[in-house]
Amino acid sequence: MSGVLELDLLAVGLLRNGAAPLLPGLAILVVFPVIWLAASGMLVRTSLVLSAVGPLLIMVPSTAPKLPNLTATDLTPLVLFPLVMLAVSLAIRFASVNMRVQQRELQAMGQDLRELLAASREREKLLVTILDATDVGIIAVDSNGNQLLANNMMRRWQQTAAPAGVEPADHSEQRVFAQDKVTPLPPDKRPLRRAIEGESFADYLVWIGDAPQPRAVSTAARPLMDDAGRLTGAVVVYNDVTGLVEAMAANEELVSNVSHEFRSPLNSILGNIDLVLEDSDGLPDVTVQRLEVVQRNSERLLALVSDLTLEASAALNVHPKRTDISGLVETSIGSAQAQAERADVALVADVPSPLWAYADPLRIGQALDNLVSNAIKYSPDGGTVTISAAGTEDWVKLVIQDTGMGMAPEDAAKVFSRFFRAESARDAAIPGAGLGLAITKTILERHGGAIACASALGGGSTFTMTLPVESGG
């Protein structure tokens, strides 16, 4: 390689000096060997020496005849031309070095990218394996509803929901029904559409597939956001809860049937006791007292049966409308006045009038009656029960506070569970079945509201009901 470049320099020198009278600018051709020298793998010192000495030797033959009378004009090309070629060589050398450095960096970057790609593929395989191993369907979609990812279980759900001749991934044609298993869900109520619209939800129950074997599916969704907070898609999870739903339905049917069978003989017993007590003038006092005990306990048993029936019934429907809550509070206090007087409990109301909420007056009245009655019942040594309320633009809060025995905080956290009774109530032998607050919680939730309890042992209890001011749509 070095010999070829030296021959190039020699050739340019001969050409330049032989044709100088005709083409004096041919010396510039030396720039090409200089560039090749600088870009070659030759040692730096050797290439720089050749880049300067070669052009100098090319210029010497044309300058030698003028040696006796050299002028500054003659010396300038002799000195300047080799320096320019040296500068060109240095520039090319630096550019070549930088290019090789960048090439090595690019190679290292390429290796890093290949390693990252391999690691990413491994993680993708691991993620797909994990998703396919789960027993719930998982699907990710972009903001336009296009499917990004779906595991094996989700593909089975899509197959179950798709009518004959329709692609399983065509979500618009899937057979998705409301809780009655018959009414097709409108597009805007389907889990995927709600998720694409940016909703976040959990335990949204739908039925998928046609009779005779539709499946109950509990769905949950979480939106996907970019760094700027814009919605980019959603992840929806489908969990088969058919067995649980059928077991709950069977349990409710059993409780409902048993409660119905209890109700008829109890009504008969109470009816006959009432007839006897109406004409008790000729009966001994002891007999009357014993009949009254039977009557009270029969009434308690009938109330328990009613609570069981209501709790087990799927017909605990609410029909909310614009309702003045202050009127319901006044009615509830009037109903509880006799019980409060017997227990030496004072009832205090601090409710603005009117106080409007979007509520079913019958059901909210039932919830209020239960909470006020409980507050009196759990204040066996007297005290005060206060019913207060306040409203905002969106919510109405009703607070029922007593100064009774209260309960431990861990009991307060469980108080809305069915059949749960606080240890303090059991120790005080206060009657109850632990269903009233569970029913009250269901009523509030079906209004789109909520109920909370705060209590301390010996420090009374506070129940807070929250109701919407307007319809949630």
Order of alpha helices (4+ residues) and beta strands (2+ residues): alpha-alpha-alpha-alpha-beta-beta-alpha-beta-alpha-beta-beta-beta-alpha-alpha-beta-alpha-beta-beta-alpha-beta-beta-alpha-alpha-alpha-beta-beta
